[in-house]
Amino acid sequence: MTKLVVHVPHASIAIPDDIWPEFLIDAERANHEALVSADLYTDLMAQEAWPNAEIIKAPVSRIIERQLSCPVGDNYVGRLI
């Protein structure tokens, strides 16, 4: 039987402590951006929809690490790891 793998790249709002010194904006604005840009609970929805699937989710906010693509010049408030 083939195993289903579901990629959930944007559910996290976490910003690791070691990243903060690299931000050019304050913590309140960065946390707000992480919150409004997240696809909250999509990891839980995927697990509910496919309980036997392997759910691969990003451990940090999308403002830290873009899982898909991030063209040069995008409005990006973090860094690519």
C-alpha angles and dihedrals in degrees: 000000000000116000118230115229118193121196113211105179105167111042097099127088094183120131112190117232094238091060098058097084089061095057119103092197129065123267094253092057093043092050090047091051091048090051099046094043096049124100091224119210095003087123090057092044091051091050091049092048095045108023093172095048126103105245114208111195133173113249094213138049120279089242087068101041126014108213095196119030134323113191119208110268095030114142093261124164101188137032137272111250 
